Amino acid sequence: MADAFHPEHAERLEDPARLAALPQAAVVDLLRLHGDETIVDYGAGTGVYTVAVAEAVPDGRVIAVEALARLAEMLRAKITPELTARLQIVETDANTVPESDGVADRVVMVDVLHHLYDQPGALAEVTRLLRPGGLFVVADWGDKERPIGPPIGHVLGLAAALDVIAAMGLAVVESHEPGTLLPNHLAIVAAKS
């Protein structure tokens, strides 16, 4: 079973070296936004990427899904008055999100797939939330030597991540090995038919 993220490591999510390795702008670029989308950030963590996504959709909405109360609390502290109307936090312990089927134009997971790849309920929830034609965007630690991030044995390689995406019934639009688009992360954009 995939290793769960431990809340005592929350500060690592805000490490400047991590943000340098995976800039917020790179995640926003992968989402291919126009500014009015509804985005689900599944496994939003402390909100480092969530806030950047919310800022990129001035006429949209972001649903930040987080299972760990400590991380949701850290995210809540980042929500500025201007983001309050378009950024909603959903705390869940059962991988479910109280939203309608197909609510999301985009679902994004940043450094989360390696924690959930063997949890069919969570992956089914991601697929349920995504509208037909919507995009599932994954940026996750690659299985290559790198100065930061979890041990290589705790992450998925691109082939394994693509297998997870295929099992979800999504079609890959683009995929990138670590060291190509992003230095330490694999990146996948997949569409729901």
Sequence and secondary structure as in RCSB ss.txt:
>XXXX:A:sequence
MADAFHPEHAERLEDPARLAALPQAAVVDLLRLHGDETIVDYGAGTGVYTVAVAEAVPDGRVIAVEALARLAEML
RAKITPELTARLQIVETDANTVPESDGVADRVVMVDVLHHLYDQPGALAEVTRLLRPGGLFVVADWGDKERPIGP
PIGHVLGLAAALDVIAAMGLAVVESHEPGTLLPNHLAIVAAKS
>XXXX:A:secstr
      GGGGGGGG HHHHHHS HHHHHHHTT  S  EEEEET TTSHHHHHHHHT TTSEEEEEES HHHHHHH
HTT  TTTTTTEEEEE SSS  SS TT EEEEEEES HHHHTT HHHHHHHHHHEEEEEEEEEEEE SS  SSSS
 GGGS  HHHHHHHHHHTT EEEEEE TTTSSSSEEEEEEE  
